Amino acid sequence: MLPVFLTGALTVQISAELGFDPAGLGLVVALYFGISAVASLPCGWLVERYGAGPTSRIAVLGTACAMSAIAVFARSYPALVAMLLCCAWCNVLGQLSSNLTLARHVPTSRLGLSFGVKQAAIPIATLLSGAAVPAIALTIGWRWAYLIATGLALGALLLTPRGSDGRQRTSAARGERATAALSVIGLAAGFGAGAATALGIFLVAAAVDRGIEAGLAGLTLTMGSVVGLTLRLVNGWLADRRSGGHIAVVAGSLVLGAAGVVLLAVPGTFALVTGTVLAFGLGWSWPGLLQFAVVRLNPEAPAAATSIVQVGVYGGGFVGPIAFGFIAAHASFPVAWLVSGAAMLLAGVLMVVGRRMLIAHRSTAAQLAPS
């Protein structure tokens, strides 16, 4: 996830050299997640078929190559777009292969925490991106941030799983999935992810537009990332101590997180800091918990089941930034934050609907099961 959030955090420096506005940033991020949405279902099949080992290594190597290319060859906005989009399918493979690894090899009693740790990758990416503004972009240049990130990616190659645990999916496994309910949950995740992705991408640019120094804005993003990381771990730890109700917790987090996003539209440093803490801590702390819940409901094909929900997440990542960038460019950043808050609130409502559909599906399945 680092390439897309690094681009968002460094947009002030990159746009000064390559020449694009917030709408241009929204477009490139939208295309990134649009390709991810299209690739999600096919990549789910590939991960289930060939296993987590080969697919995770391909994901890491692909990301490293693309980031090094951005650092050296991104001399225009179209070139930046083309190279960043090469990272998108790597993100999908990495996401789904890690889901399969955890589902196959982590004990059930620690599965929630493991998904919290895995999903902490996203706030870590925003944390590193925010820190890169004062530490790298404002000192030695933004291109060095991508080169350093390339080294981090190559280091992660040593940690990818070995061997292959892939298998052919069966029609029975597909039939057992509550596809309609998962689709509604995926739609809810799409609205939530659209708002939250815009948060990670545009927070620095919006703060600078408000008159806050670029370095301080980057540190605010870093602070929000630490809060989001911590809450993802806490959510996972608590999930292992509950017997159910995980999706209800996701819905509540989205509703409360919407309040934090709305606060970002209010002038003043206090509102910026408070809104960042609430938006990251609640509005963007739920992905690991949601994927944990989906895996628990679909243990036979975890990568394939989570790929259904990920279509919604990536679809939100496609629509959210481009809509946010368009609104920010043609109206203002405060208006864009208000629209994002409304989208996150709608996500919470749809998550409740999807949860009720899941409960109804399980009840029907139990009645039809042979005694």
Secondary structure, DSSP 8 states (H G I E B T S, - for coil): -HHHHHHHHTHHHHHHHH---HHHHHHHHHHHHHHHHHHHHHHHHHHHHH-HHHHHHHHHHHHHHHHHHHHHH--SHHHHHHHHHTTHHHHHHHHHHHHHHHHHHS-GGGHHHHHHHHHTHHHHHHHHHHHHIIIIITTT-HHHHHHHHHHHHHHHGGGS--S-------HHHHHTS-HHHHHHHHHHHHHHHHHHHHHHHHHHHHHHHTT--HHHHHHHHHHHHHHHHHHHHHHHHHHTT-SS-HHHHHHHHHHHHHHHHHHTTS-SHHHHHHHHHHHHHTTTS-HHHHHHHHHHH-TTSHHHHHHHHHHHHHHHHHHHHHHHHHHHHHT-HHHHHHHHHHHHHHHHHHHHHHHHHHHHHHHHHHHHS--
